[in-house]
């Protein structure tokens, strides 16, 4: 019975809501004067029903929003997203140049190794707490988007 406990301890970057798997949540380290940060993660719907992410909140920030960065006709744009639908089996990546979480009005500067507590809210009223690690710029596959 020890193996499942040890295996669970080895997966601290994964959180689970009812049918939703959250992997690699992180916030890139930003300059201390930055008033806007970003958060990234991967969401997978392992359940049998569609799930809809409708909002985000973040401890230590005035506001948090779901955003989408795109390039249209050679012009970079960013827009707010009201809902992210996840069909059964679908994975959605929050990453630079695409979907991401905008964190606005930080109460304090961030330091590498700290965590930012995020709360994901789904259309059915369920919430999921996620701790996003503050990582240096260039972390993993999410390289390129600062804050």
C-alpha positions as CSV (number, residue, x, y, z in Angstrom):
1,X,0.0,0.0,0.0
2,X,3.0,2.3,0.3
3,X,3.6,2.5,-3.5
4,X,0.4,4.6,-4.3
5,X,1.4,7.0,-1.5
6,X,4.9,7.3,-2.8
7,X,3.7,7.7,-6.4
8,X,1.3,10.4,-5.3
9,X,4.2,12.3,-3.7
10,X,6.2,12.1,-6.9
11,X,3.4,14.0,-8.8
12,X,3.2,17.3,-7.0
13,X,2.6,19.3,-10.2
14,X,-0.6,17.5,-10.9
15,X,-4.0,18.4,-9.4
16,X,-7.4,16.7,-10.0
17,X,-10.9,18.2,-10.0
18,X,-13.9,16.0,-10.8
19,X,-12.7,14.6,-14.1
20,X,-10.2,17.4,-14.7
21,X,-6.5,16.9,-14.6
22,X,-4.3,20.0,-14.1
23,X,-0.6,19.6,-15.0
24,X,2.5,21.8,-14.8
25,X,0.8,25.0,-13.4
26,X,3.4,27.8,-13.2
27,X,3.9,31.5,-13.3
28,X,7.0,32.9,-15.1
29,X,9.2,35.0,-12.8
30,X,8.7,38.7,-13.7
31,X,10.6,41.8,-12.9
32,X,9.6,43.2,-9.4
33,X,7.9,46.2,-10.9
34,X,5.7,44.2,-13.3
35,X,2.0,44.9,-12.7
36,X,0.8,42.0,-14.9
37,X,1.9,38.4,-14.7
38,X,0.8,35.3,-16.6
39,X,0.0,31.7,-15.6
40,X,0.2,28.6,-17.7
41,X,-0.9,24.9,-17.2
42,X,-2.4,22.0,-19.1
43,X,-6.0,20.9,-18.4
44,X,-7.3,17.5,-19.5
45,X,-10.9,16.3,-19.1
46,X,-10.6,12.7,-18.0
47,X,-14.3,12.6,-17.3
48,X,-17.3,11.4,-19.4
49,X,-19.0,14.8,-19.7
50,X,-18.0,18.2,-21.1
51,X,-16.6,20.6,-18.5
52,X,-16.6,24.4,-18.9
53,X,-14.0,26.5,-17.2
54,X,-15.7,29.9,-16.7
55,X,-13.4,31.9,-14.4
56,X,-10.1,32.1,-12.5
57,X,-9.2,33.8,-9.3
58,X,-5.7,34.2,-7.8
59,X,-4.7,35.0,-4.3
60,X,-2.5,38.1,-4.1
61,X,-3.9,39.7,-7.3
62,X,-6.5,42.3,-7.9
63,X,-7.9,40.4,-10.9
64,X,-7.3,37.2,-12.9
65,X,-8.8,36.6,-16.4
66,X,-8.7,33.9,-19.0
67,X,-7.1,35.4,-22.1
68,X,-6.2,34.4,-25.7
69,X,-3.2,35.8,-27.6
70,X,-3.4,35.4,-31.4
71,X,-1.9,36.8,-34.5
72,X,-4.4,38.1,-37.1
73,X,-3.1,39.5,-40.4
74,X,0.4,40.0,-38.9
75,X,-0.9,41.8,-35.9
76,X,-0.7,40.3,-32.4
77,X,-3.9,40.6,-30.4
78,X,-5.1,39.6,-26.9
79,X,-8.7,39.1,-25.9
80,X,-10.6,38.0,-22.9
81,X,-12.2,34.5,-23.0
82,X,-15.5,33.9,-21.3
83,X,-15.5,30.1,-21.3
84,X,-13.2,27.2,-22.2
85,X,-15.1,24.0,-23.0
86,X,-13.3,20.7,-22.5
87,X,-14.9,17.8,-24.2
88,X,-14.3,14.3,-22.7
89,X,-10.7,13.3,-23.4
90,X,-9.7,16.8,-24.6
91,X,-6.5,18.5,-23.5
92,X,-6.2,22.3,-23.5
93,X,-2.7,23.9,-23.1
94,X,-2.3,27.3,-21.6
95,X,0.9,28.6,-23.2
96,X,2.7,31.6,-24.5
97,X,1.1,32.9,-27.7
98,X,-2.2,31.2,-27.0
99,X,-4.5,30.6,-24.0
100,X,-3.2,31.9,-20.8
101,X,-4.2,33.4,-17.4
102,X,-3.6,37.1,-17.0
103,X,-2.8,38.0,-13.4
104,X,-3.3,41.7,-12.8
105,X,-2.4,43.9,-9.9
106,X,0.0,41.8,-7.8
107,X,0.1,42.7,-4.1
108,X,3.8,41.8,-3.9
109,X,6.7,41.0,-6.2
110,X,7.2,37.3,-6.9
111,X,10.2,35.2,-6.1
112,X,11.4,32.1,-7.8
113,X,10.1,29.0,-5.9
114,X,7.1,30.7,-4.4
115,X,3.6,29.6,-5.4
116,X,0.6,31.5,-6.6
117,X,-2.7,30.0,-5.4
118,X,-5.2,29.9,-8.3
119,X,-8.9,28.8,-8.1
120,X,-10.5,27.4,-11.3
121,X,-14.3,27.7,-11.4
122,X,-16.4,25.5,-13.6
123,X,-19.9,26.2,-15.0
124,X,-21.3,23.5,-12.7
125,X,-20.2,25.5,-9.7
126,X,-17.3,23.2,-8.8
127,X,-13.9,24.9,-8.0
128,X,-10.4,23.5,-8.0
129,X,-7.5,25.0,-6.1
130,X,-4.2,24.9,-7.9
131,X,-0.8,26.0,-6.7
132,X,1.3,27.4,-9.6
133,X,5.0,27.5,-9.0
134,X,7.0,30.7,-9.8
135,X,9.6,29.5,-12.3
136,X,12.4,31.3,-14.2
137,X,11.7,32.5,-17.7
138,X,12.2,29.7,-20.2
139,X,10.7,27.0,-18.1
140,X,10.0,23.9,-20.1
141,X,7.8,24.0,-23.2
142,X,6.3,27.3,-22.1
143,X,9.4,29.3,-23.0
144,X,9.0,32.8,-24.3
145,X,6.2,34.6,-22.6
146,X,7.2,36.6,-19.6
147,X,4.8,38.6,-17.5
